Amino acid sequence: MKRKPPPSPFEAQRKAAQRAALNALKRARRSAEKAGVSLSDWEGEFLDSVGERVKTHGRAFADPEKGAPGQALSAMQGRKLKEITAKAKGEEPKRWWGRKKDP
């Protein structure tokens, strides 16, 4: 009986990032449903497609320059996920670009 070699630390880190991304996607959808906030068609499709790509490929982006190595979501996907989560919580979205609000 052959023993399987132990997984590399990089593989374990990649799998942990994959699980964390899938949990964050599920949490965002669940919190929106609980709060009664209706997500737009685009946001629902975004959560579904990113979840499918993470399950299938281990990450949701193809270009390695768009995200850190070992991460499951790119920088922009992470930002959009944060925006959807904030919307589900009823918080006002943060302004990412441009000037501050006028008083």
C-alpha positions, 0 to 999 in steps of 0.5 A: 500500500503506497502512501500519498505524499503530504500536500505542499503548503502552497496547495493547502493555502490555495485550497484554503483561499478557495474555501474562503472565497466560496464561503464569502460568496455564500455569506453575501447571498445569504445576508442579502436574502435575510435582510430582504435586499434584492440584488440586481440581476447583474449582482446575482449572476456575478455571485453565481458565475464567480462561485462556479469558476472557483469550484471548477478552476480553483480561482475566478480569474485567468490572468495572473496579473489580476490577482495575487498568487494563491488567491481565488478572487482578483482584486476587482472581484473582491471589491465587488463582493465587498460592495454587494456585502455592504449593500446586503447589510444596508450600509452606504457604499464607499466611494472608491474613486473621485472627490469626496462628497460636498457638504 
